[in-house]
Amino acid sequence: MINLREFLSVGHYVFLPSKKNAKVILNINNKNSCINSFELYNPFSIKAKVFKFIFSYIVIYLNTPFKFFFGQRYIHSSKFILEIEVKLNRKIHSSLYYATAKDKVVLQLQDDKGILGYLKFSLNELGGNHLRNEVKAINILMKAGVLDRDYLILDGCYKGFNYCILKNIPGKITSIPDLVIKDILHKLEGKLDYELFKHPRILKLRDQLIKQNHIELIKTLDNYVGSNKNKYKVVYEHGDFAEWNIIKADSKYILFDFEYFEEEGLEYLDLFKFYFQKANLLKAYNDIKIIEYLKNKINLPARFNELFIVFLIKEISIKSEECQDYFKEYSMLNYIILSNK
């Protein structure tokens, strides 16, 4: 396991919420670096937003006394940071966000002019798989015109771990209107469509379930999709489509974080993901209320159950692969199946 010190540069840092259990490590060299560093910390809960507001105000406007009494100073940049400085041909200061899944860290890279970009660094095999998939996704989306052609600055490997550096997109993460969500997804649509049981995304999902030995889920998928002739488009599927993975830059909305990208995705899965995340994580609804919320937001009364079953099976497969708990998804899957009888 790489020590987090590997990702820090010369300067003063503050560890939040504590040094022993740091979620973010923010560069507080001066007022500008403080302001930029706090851009890396984007909480959604009201409690965390209030904490960020108060704490960032204290750090930014009481910077000099704060950093000397409460900050930690490093007099040398790490070897990794020095290597990145050589590749980018400039001096940089880094701040760090430690991913909840502990599969990667995200570094905010600053130079004298401001935020240069964001560096993702894998910490294990899972993180490496995610980063390789993201680099593949970005190259596909740059070629398709969905992302700017200079979005990917650099990708490489350090001590056997993958990393990539992505261009900074000035903007903010905020609540997004329903019509904008549909417009974003429309831009990811392809021209091909398939009957559901022949759709490339379904075939891939079934193969994944076989490898994971999810016998019951295979039977469920076959029962509800096996002869389903409803047609669905092939799309670029983001895979983790949520408000916190969309930046509002002026009047544009730009997607980022493509670790779960599928080149031959199934339409509507991202739409389900967006409102499921919102209902489950932001609104903290119970299972029944989540389903009611999704039915209200996704107006597909004749096709809702078949798509929601596919979505839940897909989520269970991903969480199973990552050794995460999928009790909620499994419970909702059983509820939908029983209500279908």
C-alpha positions in Angstrom: 0.0 0.0 0.0 1.4 3.4 -1.0 1.7 6.0 1.9 -0.3 9.1 1.3 2.8 11.1 1.9 3.8 10.0 -1.7 1.3 12.5 -3.1 2.3 15.6 -1.2 4.5 18.5 -2.3 6.4 21.2 -0.5 4.3 23.4 1.8 1.7 23.5 4.5 -1.2 21.1 4.7 -4.4 20.6 6.8 -5.8 17.1 7.3 -9.6 16.7 7.4 -11.5 15.5 9.4 -8.3 14.4 11.3 -4.7 13.4 10.5 -5.3 9.8 11.6 -8.5 9.5 9.4 -7.9 12.0 6.6 -10.5 12.2 3.9 -8.9 15.2 2.3 -5.4 16.7 2.7 -5.5 20.3 1.6 -2.7 22.6 0.6 -2.9 25.8 2.6 0.3 27.6 1.5 -1.5 30.9 0.9 -4.9 32.4 0.3 -5.2 31.4 -3.3 -4.0 27.8 -2.7 -6.5 27.6 0.1 -9.4 28.7 -2.1 -8.4 26.3 -4.8 -7.8 23.4 -2.4 -11.3 23.6 -1.0 -12.7 23.1 -4.5 -11.6 19.5 -4.1 -14.0 19.0 -1.1 -17.6 18.9 -2.4 -19.9 17.5 0.2 -23.6 17.1 -0.4 -25.1 16.7 3.1 -26.2 20.0 4.8 -24.0 19.2 7.9 -20.9 18.7 5.8 -21.6 21.8 3.7 -21.9 23.9 6.9 -18.6 22.5 8.1 -16.9 23.2 4.9 -18.2 26.8 4.8 -17.1 27.6 8.4 -13.8 25.8 8.3 -12.8 27.1 4.8 -13.6 30.7 6.0 -11.3 30.2 9.0 -8.5 28.7 7.0 -8.6 31.1 4.1 -8.9 34.3 6.1 -6.7 33.3 9.1 -4.3 31.5 6.9 -0.9 32.6 8.3 -1.6 31.9 12.0 -3.6 28.8 11.2 -1.0 27.1 9.1 1.7 27.6 11.6 -0.3 26.5 14.6 -2.5 23.8 13.1 -1.0 22.9 9.7 1.6 20.3 8.9 4.6 21.5 6.9 6.6 19.4 4.4 10.0 20.7 3.2 10.4 18.3 0.4 8.1 17.1 -2.4 7.7 13.4 -2.8 9.5 11.5 -5.5 6.2 11.0 -7.4 5.4 14.7 -7.3 8.9 15.5 -8.5 8.4 13.0 -11.4 5.1 14.7 -12.4 6.8 18.1 -12.3 9.4 16.9 -14.8 6.7 15.4 -17.1 4.6 18.6 -16.9 7.6 20.9 -16.9 6.4 23.1 -14.1 6.4 23.3 -10.3 3.2 22.0 -8.7 1.4 22.0 -5.4 -0.9 19.1 -4.6 -4.0 18.5 -2.5 -5.5 15.1 -2.0 -8.9 13.4 -1.8 -9.0 9.8 -0.6 -11.8 7.9 -2.3 -14.5 6.3 -0.1 -13.9 2.9 -1.8 -10.2 3.3 -1.0 -9.3 2.2 -4.5 -7.7 5.5 -5.5 -6.7 9.0 -4.5 -7.5 12.1 -6.5 -4.9 14.9 -6.5 -5.7 18.5 -7.3 -2.6 19.9 -9.0 -1.9 23.6 -8.8 0.7 25.8 -10.3 1.3 29.5 -10.0 -1.6 30.3 -12.3 -4.2 28.2 -10.4 -5.7 24.7 -10.8 -3.8 22.8 -13.5 -5.8 19.6 -13.4 -6.7 16.5 -11.4 -4.6 13.4 -11.1 -6.3 10.0 -10.4 -4.0 7.4 -8.9 -5.0 3.7 -8.4 -4.2 2.1 -5.1 -5.1 -1.5 -5.9 -6.2 -3.8 -8.7 -9.8 -2.6 -8.5 -8.6 1.0 -8.8 -6.3 0.1 -11.7 -9.2 -1.6 -13.6 -11.3 1.5 -13.0 -8.6 3.9 -14.2 -7.8 1.9 -17.3 -11.5 1.8 -18.2 -11.7 5.6 -17.6 -8.8 6.3 -19.9 -10.4 4.1 -22.6 -13.7 5.9 -22.1 -12.1 9.4 -22.3 -10.3 8.5 -25.6 -13.6 7.2 -27.0 -15.6 10.3 -25.9 -12.9 12.8 -27.1 -13.0 11.2 -30.5 -16.8 11.3 -30.5 -16.8 15.0 -29.6 -18.5 14.5 -26.2 -15.3 15.7 -24.4 -12.8 18.3 -25.4 -9.8 16.7 -27.2 -7.3 18.0 -24.6 -9.3 16.6 -21.7 -6.7 13.9 -21.0 -3.4 15.6 -20.2 -1.3 12.5 -19.4 -1.6 8.9 -18.3 1.1 6.6 -17.0 2.3 4.2 -14.4 4.2 4.6 -11.1 5.5 1.7 -9.0 3.1 -0.6 -10.9 0.1 1.7 -10.2 -1.9 3.4 -13.0 -2.6 7.1 -13.0 -4.0 9.8 -15.3 -4.1 13.6 -15.3 -7.3 15.3 -16.4 -7.8 18.9 -17.4 -9.4 21.2 -14.9 -12.9 22.3 -15.9 -13.8 25.5 -14.1 -17.4 25.3 -12.7 -19.4 23.9 -9.9 -21.3 20.8 -8.9 -25.0 21.7 -8.3 -28.5 20.4 -8.5 -29.5 19.7 -12.1 -33.0 20.1 -13.7 -34.7 17.0 -15.1 -34.8 18.4 -18.6 -31.0 19.0 -18.5 -30.5 15.3 -17.4 -32.4 14.1 -20.4 -30.5 16.4 -22.7 -27.1 15.2 -21.4 -28.2 11.5 -22.0 -29.5 12.3 -25.4 -26.0 13.4 -26.5 -24.7 9.9 -25.5 -27.2 8.0 -27.7 -26.1 5.9 -30.6 -28.0 5.0 -33.8 -28.2 1.3 -33.3 -31.0 -0.5 -31.4 -31.5 -4.1 -30.4 -34.3 -6.2 -29.0 -33.6 -6.4 -25.3 -32.6 -10.0 -25.1 -30.1 -9.5 -27.9 -28.7 -6.2 -26.6 -24.9 -6.2 -26.2 -25.2 -4.7 -22.7 -27.5 -7.6 -21.6 -25.2 -10.2 -23.2 -22.2 -8.7 -21.3 -24.1 -8.6 -18.1 -25.1 -12.2 -18.4 -21.5 -13.2 -19.0 -20.4 -11.3 -15.9 -23.1 -13.1 -13.8 -21.8 -16.4 -15.1 -18.3 -15.6 -14.0 -19.5 -14.5 -10.6 -21.6 -17.7 -10.3 -24.8 -15.7 -9.6 -27.1 -18.6 -10.7 -30.3 -17.1 -9.3 -29.7 -13.7 -10.9 -29.0 -15.4 -14.3 -32.4 -17.2 -14.0 -34.1 -13.9 -13.1 -32.5 -12.1 -16.0 -33.5 -14.9 -18.4 -37.0 -14.9 -17.1 -37.6 -11.2 -17.6 -35.3 -10.5 -20.6 -34.9 -13.9 -22.2 -37.5 -13.4 -24.9 -38.1 -9.6 -24.5 -38.4 -8.1 -28.0 -38.8 -4.4 -26.8 -36.1 -2.4 -28.6 -33.5 -0.3 -26.9 -30.7 1.9 -28.2 -27.0 1.4 -27.7 -25.6 4.3 -25.8 -22.4 5.5 -24.2 -23.3 4.5 -20.6 -21.6 6.6 -18.0 -22.3 4.0 -15.3 -22.1 6.3 -12.3 -24.4 9.0 -13.5 -25.1 11.4 -10.6 -25.1 15.1 -9.7 -21.7 14.9 -8.2 -20.2 13.6 -11.5 -21.5 16.6 -13.5 -20.0 20.1 -13.6 -21.9 23.1 -14.5 -19.5 25.3 -16.5 -21.2 28.6 -17.5 -24.2 27.3 -19.4 -22.8 23.9 -20.2 -23.0 20.7 -18.2 -20.0 18.5 -18.5 -19.7 14.8 -17.4 -16.7 13.5 -15.6 -15.6 10.3 -13.7 -16.0 7.5 -16.3 -14.7 4.6 -14.3 -17.8 2.5 -14.9 -18.2 3.5 -18.5 -19.7 1.0 -21.1 -19.1 1.6 -24.8 -22.2 -0.5 -25.7 -24.5 0.6 -22.9 -28.2 0.2 -22.6 -30.4 3.3 -22.7 -32.2 4.3 -19.5 -29.7 2.6 -17.2 -28.0 5.9 -16.5 -31.4 7.6 -15.9 -32.2 4.9 -13.4 -28.8 5.4 -11.8 -29.2 9.1 -11.5 -32.6 9.1 -9.7 -31.7 5.9 -7.7 -28.6 7.7 -6.3 -30.6 10.8 -5.5 -33.4 9.0 -3.7 -31.2 6.6 -1.9 -28.2 8.7 -0.9 -29.4 12.3 -0.9 -33.0 11.9 0.1 -32.5 8.7 2.2 -35.8 7.2 1.1 -36.8 3.6 2.0 -37.2 0.9 -0.6 -40.9 1.5 -1.4 -40.4 5.3 -1.6 -37.4 4.9 -3.9 -39.5 2.8 -6.3 -42.3 5.4 -6.2 -39.8 8.2 -6.8 -38.3 6.4 -9.8 -41.7 5.6 -11.4 -42.6 9.3 -11.1 -39.3 10.5 -12.6 -38.9 7.8 -15.3 -42.2 7.8 -17.2 -42.1 4.3 -18.7 -45.1 2.5 -17.1 -45.1 -0.4 -19.6 -41.4 -1.0 -19.4 -40.5 0.2 -15.9 -40.3 -3.2 -14.3 -38.1 -4.9 -16.9 -35.6 -2.0 -17.0 -35.5 -1.7 -13.2 -34.9 -5.4 -12.8 -31.9 -5.1 -15.3 -30.7 -2.0 -13.4 -30.8 -3.8 -10.0 -29.1 -6.9 -11.4 -26.4 -4.7 -12.9 -25.8 -2.9 -9.6 -25.7 -6.2 -7.7 -23.1 -7.5 -10.1 -20.9 -4.4 -9.7 -21.1 -4.4 -5.9 -20.4 -8.2 -5.8 -17.3 -7.6 -7.9 -16.2 -4.9 -5.5 -17.1 -6.8 -2.4 -19.7 -4.2 -1.3 -23.0 -4.8 0.4 -25.9 -5.2 -2.0 -28.7 -6.0 0.5 -30.9 -3.0 -0.5 -30.7 -3.8 -4.3 -31.4 -7.5 -3.7 -34.4 -6.6 -1.4 -35.8 -4.2 -4.0 -35.3 -6.8 -6.8 -37.3 -9.4 -4.8 -40.0 -6.8 -4.2 -40.4 -6.0 -7.9 -40.4 -9.7 -8.9 -43.2 -10.4 -6.3 -45.2 -7.4 -7.4 -45.0 -8.7 -11.0 -46.7 -12.0 -10.2 
